[in-house]
């Protein structure tokens, strides 16, 4: 074969290869949601904030009505902006004392999921704290389950210390000792990572238990710990921090996560969220 023919074949092969690489299917195919807490300092002007959220292509929300706005008014404003509430939150003490009130709230918003984001504890989360939470979650979760609602626990990182039992970590203890019918989970990928866990492996390990996810990243160079806290300025746009986002999203897709909520607690969230969305849209299978 002549050198010119070989060169032409190589060019064609490269062209086909590049075309193939660029025609991959999008990795993320779900609706974008947002945790209402992201905009906690912007709800003074509810309409303007919802205008911004709508302009970003976000169609789902997790949360409840902001202070100063009635649930009925906020529900109408969400509908006007084509945004649907798909999950709401509940305080641990409130839901354990009056689960029926939480059921009523969930039915008002017409949501299938209620998430609890914090288990009260002292300086450190202990096995005794986990045992109490297991009993509470099984009891309360049954009330919600009987009303067609899934209770989801959102770990904050302090749960990934050793339990001192055969179950493994304290999170493993929670997962293995709660009834899957009565307790599901919401993965906050940043907090799980910050607590020393591998978010993707967690999703696979507890496939079927995870229903919701918070899309969140942490600034490079920030060491992990199990305090359940870090300065809000450490929240960064996805793809610019420490987390392996494509790996986590592949796992989330594989295990059937129902709803994805961007949560950016940084004061720079207005600049960072468009970067997060563009990055997620750029990912291919």
C-alpha positions, 0 to 999 in steps of 0.5 A, a space after each residue: 500500500 502506498 504511503 499516501 493511502 496509509 496516511 489517508 486510512 489513518 486520518 479516516 480512522 482518527 476521524 471516526 474515533 473522535 466522532 465516536 468519542 464525541 457522540 457518547 450518550 449523556 451520563 446524566 439524564 434525570 431532572 435537575 433539582 435543588 435543595 431549598 437551603 441553597 437559597 436560604 439568604 435569597 428568599 427575601 424576594 421569592 419570585 426573583 429567586 424562583 425566576 433564577 432557579 427556573 432559568 437554570 433549568 431546575 424543575 424539582 426542589 427539596 425543602 419547604 416554604 421559606 419564612 414569611 411565605 405561606 405553604 399555599 402561596 409558595 406551592 402556587 409560586 412553584 407551580 407557576 415556575 414549573 417547579 415541583 416539590 419532590 422531597 421535604 425535610 423534617 427535624 429529628 425531634 419533631 418527627 419522633 414526637 409527632 410523625 403524623 404531623 410530618 405525614 400531613 406536611 408530606 401529603 400537602 406537598 404531595 411528596 413521596 420522600 421525607 428526609 431527616 438530616 441530623 441525629 442529635 448527639 454529643 461531641 461524638 456520635 456513639 453506638 448508643 446514639 445509633 441504637 436510639 436512632 434505629 429504634 426511632 427510625 423503625 417506629 417513625 418509618 412505619 408510620 410514614 410507610 403506612 401512609 405511602 411515604 418513604 423516610 430517608 436519612 441523610 448522613 453528615 459524615 459523623 456516622 462513618 466511624 467504627 461501631 465496635 460491632 461486627 456491623 462495621 461503621 456506625 452507618 453500617 449499624 444504622 443500615 443493617 438494623 433498620 427495616 428497609 421498608 421503614 428507612 431509606 437513605 439520601 446520599 450527600 456525596 460531599 458529607 459522605 466523602 468528608 466523613 471518610 466513606 466512598 460515595 459510589 461504593 456506598 450506593 452499590 453496597 446499599 443498592 435499593 436503600 438509597 433513593 435521593 442524592 445531594 450533588 455537592 463537592 468540597 474544595 481541594 486540599 480540605 482534609 476529611 474528618 467526622 465532625 459533620 461540619 466544614 466552613 460553607 466556603 469549602 463548597 465548590 462547583 462540581 468538577 472543581 473539587 475532590 470528588 470523583 463525580 462521574 463515578 458517583 453519578 454512574 453508581 447513582 444511575 445504576 442503583 436507580 436514584 429517584 431525585 438529584 438535588 444540587 446543594 451549594 451552601 457557599 456564598 458563591 453559589 450563584 456563580 457556582 451552580 451554573 458551572 455545576 450544571 454545565 459540568 454535569 451536562 458535559 459528562 458522557 457514559 
